Amino acid sequence: MNYKNKEWLRSQYYVQGKSLNDIASMSHVNIGTILYWFEKFNIKRRSQKEGASIWSKVSPGKIRTGSQSSNWKGGVSRGYARKKWKEYHNMDIPRGFCVHHADGNKKNNSKENLMLVKIDYHSHYHSILRFGDRLYRNKEWLISQYKTNRMSTVKISEICNCSPATANKWLREFGVKIRPARIIKC
C-alpha cells in the first residue's frame, strides 16, 4: 500500500516520472484511487505539456502531434467558419445566431456554404440528424423544450412522434421534475 505514502507517491511521480496510470497499475488499484491520494496529500499534478515531455523521453517517437494526432481536425481551428462569415459579410454575427455549413462539410468555408441560422434551429436540425425520430433522447434539447420553452410533454410528444409517457420517462431519466398536468376547463 505504498500509494498511501505521500513521499513514495511524490517520488514515483516527480523523480521517476511515472504517470498516474503507471502508479495505479503497479499498486494494483484504479486511477481514481491514486487521484484520491493525490488530492488528499495535495500533490500538484503535471500539466499535459509536462506529461507529454516526460512521455516523449520514455517512449520516443510515440507522441503524435499535428496531422499525426488522433485529435487532428484538418488544421482548421475552432471558430474559423465564424471568422470567415464575418470576413465575407463585413459584420458581426448577431446574438442568438451561429454559422452553419450548408453541405455539412466543416472544411468547406466558402461564402456559398456558410449560412447564418438561429442557434435553436441549428441545435434542433443537428439533433434530428443525430437522433432521428428519437429526439426525446437528446437531453439538452428535451430539457430546453420542457424547462426553458415551458413546452408540455404532450406537445413534445407530438414533435417527437412518441407518446407523452415516453417524453415523461426521458425527462425523469434526465433528472427533471415533472410539472403537474394542467386541467383545461371547457
Secondary structure as UniProt FT lines:
FT   HELIX           2..4
FT   HELIX           6..10
FT   HELIX           11..15
FT   HELIX           20..27
FT   HELIX           31..40
FT   TURN            41..42
FT   HELIX           48..58
FT   TURN            60..61
FT   HELIX           66..68
FT   TURN            70..71
FT   TURN            78..79
FT   HELIX           80..89
FT   TURN            95..96
FT   STRAND          97..101
FT   TURN            102..103
FT   TURN            106..107
FT   HELIX           111..113
FT   STRAND          114..118
FT   HELIX           119..131
FT   TURN            132..133
FT   HELIX           135..137
FT   HELIX           139..143
FT   HELIX           144..148
FT   HELIX           153..160
FT   HELIX           164..173
FT   TURN            174..175
//
